[in-house]
């Protein structure tokens, strides 16, 4: 666990990714995209490095233009119906409960898929949700996080993003935000975030008069020499 300097900072809002950040959807994602890839004879190599991308952008990168509409419709159907085994990431319930009105979800998934996965995991969606179809550009562009900040009426410089994918961490930094990364889907060495933890169970959020603070049970911030 490495919280860096985050325990010394205060934030106006916390913007969380969905897949493998709030919900463990890795098996569902692999199953849905595996079926889709076989249908269109797409090799696994063509999907490598796409973690955090919007579904539409994955389709555009892998499918020729004349077939993109049908390919997008199929993967939408597969993602909507492949929800078995989706569970809440450890600590997700507590994080959303603690953050409440200052939390948002910003996901590359389309809204119906995001809502289906939250429901499958037994999580209530927060007041503010930004999904893949809400923005012109997907991660690693900053659009989703900037839109979430606007909807929360928060200064981007005082927002913390919680992510699991390199594209999401990059998007957070492009938005001028700090990033807390989880190693639920990506090795820590590939996550260039201000802080890295295993999952949300390793941190606690507290909303106070001066903003949101983040701590880790049993963790002491090392003083600078």
Backbone as CSV, one residue per row, in Angstrom:
resi,resn,N_x,N_y,N_z,CA_x,CA_y,CA_z,C_x,C_y,C_z
1,UNK,0.835,-1.191,0.000,0.000,0.000,0.000,0.874,1.246,0.000
2,UNK,0.524,2.204,-0.828,1.258,3.466,-0.874,0.269,4.603,-1.069
3,UNK,-0.005,5.333,0.009,-0.948,6.449,-0.080,-0.269,7.762,-0.425
4,UNK,1.055,7.755,-0.512,1.745,8.985,-0.879,1.368,10.138,0.036
5,UNK,1.076,11.283,-0.568,0.721,12.473,0.210,-0.786,12.662,0.344
6,UNK,-1.589,11.721,-0.158,-3.044,11.919,-0.147,-3.626,12.169,1.241
7,UNK,-3.121,11.511,2.316,-3.709,11.789,3.626,-3.546,13.234,4.096
8,UNK,-2.642,13.989,3.492,-2.464,15.389,3.889,-3.359,16.328,3.094
9,UNK,-4.050,15.822,2.082,-4.851,16.664,1.198,-6.334,16.579,1.541
10,UNK,-7.084,17.590,1.071,-8.533,17.605,1.209,-9.137,17.809,-0.174
11,UNK,-10.239,17.120,-0.421,-10.878,17.146,-1.737,-12.332,17.575,-1.610
12,UNK,-12.824,18.229,-2.664,-14.233,18.621,-2.686,-15.121,17.495,-3.189
13,UNK,-14.567,16.577,-3.956,-15.358,15.494,-4.532,-14.456,14.312,-4.865
14,UNK,-15.069,13.139,-4.927,-14.366,11.919,-5.320,-15.124,11.301,-6.490
15,UNK,-14.422,11.094,-7.599,-15.024,10.555,-8.819,-14.469,9.150,-9.033
16,UNK,-15.363,8.179,-9.063,-14.946,6.786,-9.121,-15.289,6.150,-10.462
17,UNK,-14.354,5.399,-10.986,-14.633,4.523,-12.119,-15.574,3.423,-11.629
18,UNK,-16.132,2.663,-12.549,-17.066,1.596,-12.170,-16.423,0.210,-12.217
19,UNK,-16.093,-0.254,-13.417,-15.623,-1.628,-13.586,-14.277,-1.851,-12.918
20,UNK,-14.251,-2.822,-12.003,-13.059,-3.197,-11.243,-12.570,-2.095,-10.314
21,UNK,-13.429,-1.094,-10.101,-13.181,-0.075,-9.086,-14.268,-0.155,-8.022
22,UNK,-15.527,-0.084,-8.460,-16.662,-0.288,-7.558,-17.233,-1.694,-7.665
23,UNK,-17.228,-2.255,-8.866,-17.762,-3.610,-9.058,-16.705,-4.513,-9.670
24,UNK,-16.668,-5.753,-9.207,-15.772,-6.758,-9.782,-16.492,-7.370,-10.974
25,UNK,-16.198,-6.844,-12.143,-16.867,-7.276,-13.370,-15.902,-7.925,-14.354
26,UNK,-14.711,-8.283,-13.876,-13.686,-8.787,-14.788,-14.145,-10.039,-15.536
27,UNK,-14.719,-11.002,-14.812,-15.159,-12.235,-15.470,-16.279,-11.957,-16.461
28,UNK,-17.194,-11.058,-16.097,-18.293,-10.703,-16.997,-17.769,-10.015,-18.250
29,UNK,-16.797,-9.130,-18.077,-16.204,-8.446,-19.225,-15.510,-9.432,-20.156
30,UNK,-14.745,-10.340,-19.582,-14.030,-11.333,-20.391,-15.021,-12.206,-21.146
31,UNK,-16.099,-12.612,-20.476,-17.095,-13.469,-21.121,-17.806,-12.740,-22.252
32,UNK,-18.239,-11.506,-21.989,-18.979,-10.745,-23.000,-18.106,-10.429,-24.207
33,UNK,-16.919,-9.902,-23.947,-16.052,-9.538,-25.067,-15.470,-10.769,-25.757
34,UNK,-15.325,-11.875,-25.015,-14.868,-13.103,-25.650,-15.871,-13.615,-26.671
35,UNK,-17.148,-13.624,-26.289,-18.201,-14.048,-27.226,-18.267,-13.119,-28.429
36,UNK,-18.166,-11.829,-28.155,-18.221,-10.829,-29.230,-17.038,-10.987,-30.188
37,UNK,-15.851,-11.179,-29.629,-14.650,-11.314,-30.463,-14.726,-12.558,-31.345
38,UNK,-15.245,-13.639,-30.794,-15.377,-14.859,-31.600,-16.362,-14.650,-32.749
39,UNK,-17.430,-13.911,-32.482,-18.427,-13.652,-33.520,-17.811,-12.905,-34.699
40,UNK,-16.891,-11.979,-34.402,-16.291,-11.161,-35.461,-14.857,-11.579,-35.792
41,UNK,-14.455,-12.737,-35.261,-13.124,-13.289,-35.535,-12.016,-12.279,-35.219
42,UNK,-12.137,-11.706,-34.056,-11.146,-10.743,-33.572,-10.186,-11.471,-32.643
43,UNK,-8.905,-11.295,-32.859,-7.913,-11.956,-32.016,-7.778,-11.217,-30.688
44,UNK,-7.369,-11.928,-29.631,-7.155,-11.273,-28.341,-6.192,-10.091,-28.425
45,UNK,-5.204,-10.184,-29.325,-4.226,-9.099,-29.465,-4.891,-7.783,-29.861
46,UNK,-5.995,-7.867,-30.606,-6.685,-6.655,-31.045,-7.404,-5.948,-29.900
47,UNK,-7.603,-6.651,-28.785,-8.269,-6.060,-27.627,-7.292,-5.706,-26.513
48,UNK,-6.044,-6.100,-26.678,-5.036,-5.811,-25.657,-4.815,-4.309,-25.524
49,UNK,-4.700,-3.854,-24.280,-4.444,-2.444,-24.027,-5.667,-1.562,-24.113
50,UNK,-6.857,-2.166,-24.157,-8.088,-1.383,-24.287,-8.789,-1.157,-22.950
51,UNK,-8.195,-1.581,-21.847,-8.835,-1.407,-20.541,-9.125,0.070,-20.288
52,UNK,-10.348,0.348,-19.887,-10.746,1.724,-19.613,-11.342,2.437,-20.806
53,UNK,-11.246,1.847,-21.997,-11.804,2.477,-23.195,-13.322,2.342,-23.205
54,UNK,-13.990,3.275,-23.888,-15.422,3.144,-24.118,-15.683,1.992,-25.075
55,UNK,-16.835,1.359,-24.918,-17.206,0.263,-25.815,-17.189,0.725,-27.265
56,UNK,-17.732,1.907,-27.512,-17.786,2.427,-28.884,-16.395,2.568,-29.475
57,UNK,-15.437,3.016,-28.672,-14.076,3.194,-29.173,-13.400,1.853,-29.453
58,UNK,-13.712,0.842,-28.631,-13.175,-0.498,-28.884,-13.721,-1.043,-30.197
59,UNK,-15.026,-0.856,-30.406,-15.650,-1.309,-31.651,-15.037,-0.594,-32.849
60,UNK,-14.884,0.719,-32.742,-14.325,1.493,-33.856,-12.911,1.047,-34.206
61,UNK,-12.136,0.652,-33.185,-10.749,0.247,-33.422,-10.641,-1.153,-34.026
62,UNK,-11.656,-1.985,-33.793,-11.539,-3.390,-34.195,-12.396,-3.785,-35.389
63,UNK,-13.423,-2.987,-35.697,-14.408,-3.386,-36.703,-14.427,-2.385,-37.853
64,UNK,-14.550,-2.896,-39.066,-14.664,-2.010,-40.226,-15.977,-1.235,-40.164
65,UNK,-15.950,-0.015,-40.689,-17.065,0.917,-40.536,-18.432,0.348,-40.917
66,UNK,-18.576,-0.386,-42.035,-19.912,-0.869,-42.411,-20.567,-1.780,-41.374
67,UNK,-19.773,-2.407,-40.510,-20.329,-3.371,-39.546,-20.328,-2.845,-38.117
68,UNK,-19.924,-1.597,-37.926,-19.779,-1.092,-36.561,-21.099,-0.999,-35.812
69,UNK,-22.155,-0.574,-36.472,-23.447,-0.415,-35.792,-23.946,-1.753,-35.259
70,UNK,-23.875,-2.790,-36.082,-24.345,-4.103,-35.635,-23.432,-4.673,-34.563
71,UNK,-22.116,-4.409,-34.691,-21.164,-4.901,-33.693,-21.388,-4.227,-32.347
72,UNK,-21.686,-2.931,-32.372,-21.954,-2.206,-31.131,-23.239,-2.708,-30.487
73,UNK,-24.256,-2.968,-31.295,-25.522,-3.485,-30.763,-25.319,-4.846,-30.098
74,UNK,-24.481,-5.693,-30.704,-24.252,-7.020,-30.135,-23.504,-6.941,-28.816
75,UNK,-22.436,-6.152,-28.751,-21.692,-6.086,-27.495,-22.524,-5.423,-26.410
76,UNK,-23.384,-4.468,-26.768,-24.299,-3.884,-25.782,-25.199,-4.965,-25.185
77,UNK,-25.760,-5.804,-26.060,-26.647,-6.878,-25.588,-25.889,-7.863,-24.707
78,UNK,-24.680,-8.228,-25.127,-23.884,-9.173,-24.344,-23.511,-8.600,-22.981
79,UNK,-23.133,-7.323,-22.941,-22.762,-6.720,-21.664,-23.964,-6.584,-20.736
80,UNK,-25.124,-6.273,-21.302,-26.336,-6.137,-20.489,-26.768,-7.461,-19.879
81,UNK,-26.581,-8.534,-20.611,-27.081,-9.834,-20.164,-26.032,-10.674,-19.441
82,UNK,-24.787,-10.245,-19.473,-23.721,-10.996,-18.798,-23.406,-10.315,-17.475
83,UNK,-24.204,-10.615,-16.462,-24.022,-9.980,-15.152,-23.819,-10.994,-14.037
84,UNK,-23.907,-12.275,-14.366,-23.733,-13.294,-13.332,-22.326,-13.221,-12.751
85,UNK,-22.249,-13.256,-11.434,-20.960,-13.241,-10.762,-20.415,-11.865,-10.462
86,UNK,-21.095,-10.809,-10.914,-20.638,-9.448,-10.609,-20.909,-9.151,-9.136
87,UNK,-19.901,-8.695,-8.436,-20.019,-8.379,-7.013,-19.394,-7.016,-6.736
88,UNK,-19.682,-6.497,-5.567,-19.080,-5.229,-5.162,-17.613,-5.447,-4.804
89,UNK,-16.762,-4.546,-5.233,-15.359,-4.557,-4.821,-15.310,-4.333,-3.311
90,UNK,-14.450,-5.041,-2.578,-14.350,-4.811,-1.138,-14.151,-3.325,-0.812
91,UNK,-14.986,-2.825,0.077,-14.910,-1.422,0.480,-15.776,-0.486,-0.324
92,UNK,-16.396,-0.973,-1.412,-17.196,-0.092,-2.271,-18.436,0.429,-1.557
93,UNK,-19.133,-0.447,-0.851,-20.345,-0.029,-0.132,-20.007,1.060,0.873
94,UNK,-18.948,0.841,1.630,-18.557,1.807,2.653,-18.118,3.130,2.038
95,UNK,-17.402,3.062,0.921,-16.932,4.289,0.271,-18.099,5.132,-0.223
96,UNK,-19.045,4.512,-0.918,-20.190,5.261,-1.432,-21.043,5.813,-0.302
97,UNK,-21.191,5.048,0.763,-21.972,5.515,1.911,-21.317,6.715,2.575
98,UNK,-20.000,6.668,2.719,-19.286,7.766,3.376,-19.290,9.025,2.522
99,UNK,-19.136,8.868,1.217,-19.006,10.026,0.321,-20.356,10.633,-0.036
100,UNK,-21.332,9.807,-0.246,-22.715,10.218,-0.492,-22.804,11.310,-1.557
101,UNK,-23.142,12.544,-1.165,-23.422,13.618,-2.123,-22.189,14.143,-2.845
102,UNK,-20.995,13.826,-2.368,-19.783,14.344,-3.025,-19.117,13.271,-3.888
103,UNK,-19.846,12.189,-4.172,-19.320,11.117,-5.019,-19.984,11.134,-6.384
104,UNK,-19.228,10.735,-7.387,-19.769,10.542,-8.733,-19.135,9.295,-9.324
105,UNK,-19.840,8.682,-10.254,-19.277,7.601,-11.058,-19.035,8.137,-12.458
106,UNK,-17.840,7.903,-12.982,-17.512,8.259,-14.368,-16.973,7.001,-15.033
107,UNK,-17.778,6.409,-15.890,-17.443,5.112,-16.470,-17.419,5.163,-17.987
108,UNK,-16.602,4.314,-18.573,-16.580,4.186,-20.026,-17.738,3.338,-20.533
109,UNK,-18.379,2.603,-19.626,-19.523,1.777,-20.011,-20.708,2.654,-20.381
110,UNK,-21.613,2.110,-21.192,-22.839,2.817,-21.512,-23.771,2.747,-20.307
111,UNK,-24.649,3.745,-20.183,-25.455,3.886,-18.963,-26.267,2.629,-18.624
112,UNK,-26.998,2.030,-19.563,-27.759,0.831,-19.186,-26.872,-0.287,-18.637
113,UNK,-25.684,-0.440,-19.218,-24.748,-1.461,-18.744,-24.250,-1.110,-17.348
114,UNK,-23.909,0.150,-17.134,-23.424,0.586,-15.825,-24.474,0.349,-14.748
115,UNK,-25.715,0.702,-15.040,-26.791,0.513,-14.064,-27.035,-0.967,-13.796
116,UNK,-26.935,-1.796,-14.832,-27.122,-3.238,-14.651,-26.029,-3.824,-13.763
117,UNK,-24.807,-3.365,-13.929,-23.704,-3.890,-13.117,-23.799,-3.407,-11.675
118,UNK,-24.184,-2.161,-11.478,-24.390,-1.677,-10.113,-25.477,-2.491,-9.423
119,UNK,-26.577,-2.741,-10.134,-27.675,-3.519,-9.555,-27.232,-4.944,-9.237
120,UNK,-26.473,-5.552,-10.141,-25.997,-6.918,-9.916,-25.104,-7.005,-8.687
121,UNK,-24.369,-5.927,-8.423,-23.461,-5.891,-7.274,-24.152,-5.417,-6.003
122,UNK,-25.426,-5.033,-6.109,-26.160,-4.557,-4.942,-25.780,-3.161,-4.509
123,UNK,-25.327,-2.336,-5.444,-24.912,-0.971,-5.134,-25.920,0.029,-5.678
124,UNK,-26.211,1.054,-4.885,-27.067,2.141,-5.336,-26.241,3.122,-6.162
125,UNK,-26.728,3.540,-7.330,-25.971,4.531,-8.109,-25.933,5.867,-7.389
126,UNK,-24.821,6.577,-7.451,-24.756,7.897,-6.827,-25.595,8.909,-7.594
127,UNK,-25.763,10.068,-7.007,-26.576,11.127,-7.620,-26.031,11.528,-8.980
128,UNK,-24.721,11.580,-9.117,-24.083,11.990,-10.370,-23.429,10.780,-11.025
129,UNK,-23.824,10.528,-12.267,-23.205,9.470,-13.063,-22.891,10.001,-14.449
130,UNK,-21.691,9.744,-14.907,-21.291,10.068,-16.279,-20.940,8.753,-16.957
131,UNK,-21.578,8.479,-18.084,-21.322,7.233,-18.805,-20.703,7.528,-20.163
132,UNK,-20.326,6.477,-20.852,-19.564,6.635,-22.084,-20.230,7.482,-23.139
133,UNK,-21.570,7.418,-23.226,-22.268,8.169,-24.264,-22.486,9.636,-23.906
134,UNK,-22.097,10.031,-22.688,-22.295,11.420,-22.258,-21.209,12.367,-22.757
135,UNK,-20.120,11.819,-23.267,-18.978,12.654,-23.648,-18.560,12.371,-25.082
136,UNK,-17.915,13.355,-25.680,-17.454,13.220,-27.063,-16.240,12.302,-27.157
137,UNK,-15.361,12.390,-26.144,-14.122,11.606,-26.171,-14.031,10.747,-24.912
138,UNK,-13.629,9.499,-25.083,-13.475,8.607,-23.946,-12.090,8.698,-23.324
139,UNK,-11.896,7.988,-22.211,-10.588,7.900,-21.570,-9.601,7.289,-22.573
140,UNK,-8.367,7.787,-22.627,-7.660,8.611,-21.646,-7.884,10.117,-21.752
141,UNK,-8.804,10.561,-22.599,-9.143,11.984,-22.604,-9.877,12.323,-21.304
142,UNK,-9.825,13.573,-20.857,-10.348,13.928,-19.532,-11.835,14.236,-19.482
143,UNK,-12.532,14.139,-20.615,-13.904,14.650,-20.714,-14.843,14.124,-19.631
144,UNK,-14.819,12.818,-19.367,-15.760,12.233,-18.406,-15.539,12.783,-17.006
145,UNK,-14.289,12.914,-16.604,-14.002,13.416,-15.265,-14.327,14.901,-15.145
146,UNK,-14.062,15.656,-16.186,-14.387,17.086,-16.151,-15.898,17.299,-16.103
147,UNK,-16.656,16.486,-16.836,-18.113,16.596,-16.793,-18.642,16.220,-15.414
148,UNK,-18.091,15.181,-14.815,-18.504,14.795,-13.464,-18.234,15.916,-12.468
149,UNK,-17.075,16.562,-12.585,-16.754,17.679,-11.694,-17.750,18.821,-11.866
150,UNK,-18.108,19.127,-13.109,-19.093,20.192,-13.348,-20.436,19.844,-12.726
151,UNK,-20.854,18.602,-12.881,-22.148,18.195,-12.323,-22.139,18.194,-10.801
152,UNK,-20.967,18.020,-10.216,-20.824,18.085,-8.761,-20.540,19.498,-8.272
153,UNK,-20.383,20.436,-9.223,-20.017,21.819,-8.905,-18.712,21.851,-8.107
154,UNK,-17.736,21.087,-8.577,-16.452,20.964,-7.887,-15.319,21.435,-8.782
155,UNK,-14.309,22.031,-8.157,-13.096,22.445,-8.857,-12.293,21.192,-9.217
156,UNK,-11.953,20.983,-10.490,-11.184,19.792,-10.856,-9.909,19.618,-10.038
157,UNK,-9.270,20.715,-9.686,-8.024,20.629,-8.925,-8.244,20.079,-7.520
158,UNK,-9.506,20.085,-7.071,-9.827,19.555,-5.738,-10.680,18.288,-5.832
159,UNK,-10.490,17.560,-6.935,-11.178,16.283,-7.118,-10.171,15.137,-7.060
160,UNK,-10.583,14.044,-6.446,-9.799,12.814,-6.429,-10.499,11.786,-7.303
161,UNK,-9.758,11.179,-8.193,-10.284,10.111,-9.043,-9.808,8.770,-8.501
162,UNK,-10.718,7.791,-8.461,-10.361,6.424,-8.082,-10.509,5.556,-9.325
163,UNK,-9.437,4.899,-9.728,-9.384,4.171,-10.998,-8.621,2.857,-10.850
164,UNK,-8.778,1.989,-11.844,-8.006,0.746,-11.882,-7.209,0.592,-13.171
165,UNK,-7.455,1.455,-14.155,-6.842,1.289,-15.473,-5.893,2.439,-15.800
166,UNK,-4.798,2.154,-16.493,-3.880,3.225,-16.886,-4.557,4.341,-17.664
167,UNK,-5.501,4.005,-18.548,-6.196,5.041,-19.318,-6.981,5.969,-18.409
168,UNK,-7.557,5.420,-17.341,-8.304,6.240,-16.401,-7.413,7.141,-15.573
169,UNK,-6.273,6.607,-15.146,-5.317,7.427,-14.393,-4.808,8.571,-15.262
170,UNK,-4.512,8.265,-16.519,-4.058,9.311,-17.441,-5.143,10.363,-17.639
171,UNK,-6.382,9.930,-17.774,-7.494,10.870,-17.936,-7.630,11.778,-16.721
172,UNK,-7.449,11.214,-15.532,-7.519,12.019,-14.311,-6.457,13.108,-14.324
173,UNK,-5.245,12.739,-14.675,-4.161,13.722,-14.694,-4.381,14.783,-15.769
174,UNK,-4.917,14.379,-16.920,-5.221,15.363,-17.960,-6.305,16.338,-17.505
175,UNK,-7.156,15.874,-16.598,-8.208,16.738,-16.055,-7.704,17.620,-14.926
176,UNK,-6.444,17.453,-14.537,-5.886,18.234,-13.444,-6.259,17.703,-12.079
177,UNK,-6.581,16.408,-12.001,-7.025,15.785,-10.761,-5.982,14.808,-10.234
178,UNK,-6.047,14.529,-8.935,-5.211,13.490,-8.339,-5.863,12.136,-8.563
179,UNK,-5.059,11.072,-8.514,-5.580,9.731,-8.770,-5.156,8.754,-7.682
180,UNK,-6.126,7.986,-7.220,-5.896,6.840,-6.350,-6.169,5.602,-7.194
181,UNK,-5.180,4.745,-7.359,-5.322,3.579,-8.231,-5.483,2.305,-7.417
182,UNK,-6.324,1.406,-7.931,-6.513,0.085,-7.345,-5.846,-0.952,-8.245
183,UNK,-5.274,-1.971,-7.622,-4.600,-3.010,-8.406,-5.529,-4.193,-8.684
184,UNK,-6.808,-3.927,-8.829,-7.790,-4.982,-9.078,-7.670,-5.588,-10.467
185,UNK,-7.132,-4.831,-11.416,-7.007,-5.355,-12.783,-5.652,-5.084,-13.415
186,UNK,-4.847,-4.248,-12.776,-3.587,-3.801,-13.377,-2.483,-3.816,-12.326
187,UNK,-1.288,-4.307,-12.642,-0.183,-4.281,-11.676,0.164,-2.851,-11.272
188,UNK,0.600,-2.694,-10.042,0.903,-1.361,-9.525,1.974,-0.655,-10.353
189,UNK,2.907,-1.417,-10.925,3.979,-0.810,-11.720,3.451,-0.089,-12.951
190,UNK,2.244,-0.456,-13.393,1.661,0.160,-14.592,0.680,1.274,-14.263
191,UNK,0.581,1.630,-12.986,-0.381,2.641,-12.553,0.368,3.859,-12.031
192,UNK,0.442,4.889,-12.836,1.207,6.090,-12.503,0.329,7.069,-11.729
193,UNK,-0.119,6.620,-10.553,-1.037,7.419,-9.738,-0.322,7.976,-8.516
194,UNK,-0.960,8.963,-7.885,-0.399,9.536,-6.663,-0.379,8.526,-5.525
195,UNK,-1.308,7.583,-5.552,-1.386,6.561,-4.515,-1.919,5.277,-5.128
196,UNK,-1.471,4.141,-4.592,-1.890,2.832,-5.100,-2.236,1.932,-3.916
197,UNK,-3.417,1.303,-3.979,-3.838,0.345,-2.960,-4.425,-0.877,-3.665
198,UNK,-4.678,-1.924,-2.896,-5.230,-3.145,-3.487,-6.675,-2.946,-3.919
199,UNK,-7.494,-2.435,-2.998,-8.897,-2.159,-3.289,-9.414,-1.148,-2.270
200,UNK,-10.698,-0.845,-2.329,-11.258,0.211,-1.483,-11.333,-0.166,-0.008
201,UNK,-11.170,-1.443,0.311,-11.194,-1.835,1.722,-9.974,-1.332,2.476
202,UNK,-8.944,-0.916,1.753,-7.717,-0.447,2.406,-7.751,1.033,2.756
203,UNK,-8.812,1.732,2.350,-8.883,3.166,2.630,-10.240,3.514,3.232
204,UNK,-10.273,4.651,3.910,-11.517,5.189,4.459,-11.642,6.644,4.046
205,UNK,-12.862,7.046,3.709,-13.146,8.429,3.343,-13.971,9.082,4.450
206,UNK,-13.623,10.321,4.768,-14.377,11.093,5.750,-14.688,12.454,5.159
207,UNK,-15.959,12.846,5.210,-16.370,14.156,4.709,-16.482,15.107,5.890
208,UNK,-15.645,16.141,5.886,-15.648,17.127,6.959,-15.869,18.526,6.432
209,UNK,-15.787,19.492,7.311,-16.019,20.887,6.917,-15.007,21.372,5.892
210,UNK,-13.792,20.844,5.968,-12.739,21.291,5.049,-12.612,20.385,3.829
211,UNK,-13.542,19.452,3.654,-13.519,18.588,2.483,-13.384,17.119,2.826
212,UNK,-13.094,16.334,1.815,-12.964,14.883,1.969,-11.522,14.536,2.309
213,UNK,-11.352,13.749,3.355,-10.019,13.251,3.694,-9.986,11.746,3.479
214,UNK,-8.793,11.237,3.238,-8.611,9.810,2.993,-7.566,9.269,3.958
215,UNK,-7.895,8.163,4.593,-6.973,7.527,5.525,-6.977,6.029,5.268
216,UNK,-6.001,5.355,5.857,-5.932,3.899,5.765,-5.785,3.349,7.173
217,UNK,-6.677,2.450,7.595,-6.567,1.876,8.935,-5.196,1.254,9.162
218,UNK,-4.552,1.646,10.240,-3.251,1.087,10.568,-2.091,1.672,9.797
219,UNK,-2.390,2.656,8.921,-1.325,3.246,8.099,-0.951,4.609,8.652
220,UNK,0.311,4.864,8.804,0.795,6.161,9.242,1.586,6.802,8.117
221,UNK,1.260,8.065,7.823,1.994,8.786,6.788,3.421,9.010,7.254
222,UNK,4.374,8.628,6.459,5.780,8.794,6.812,6.153,10.261,6.754
223,UNK,6.734,10.769,7.802,7.130,12.174,7.822,8.331,12.380,6.926
224,UNK,8.364,13.563,6.306,9.492,13.877,5.426,10.711,14.268,6.258
225,UNK,11.865,13.825,5.848,13.098,14.159,6.572,13.458,15.611,6.339
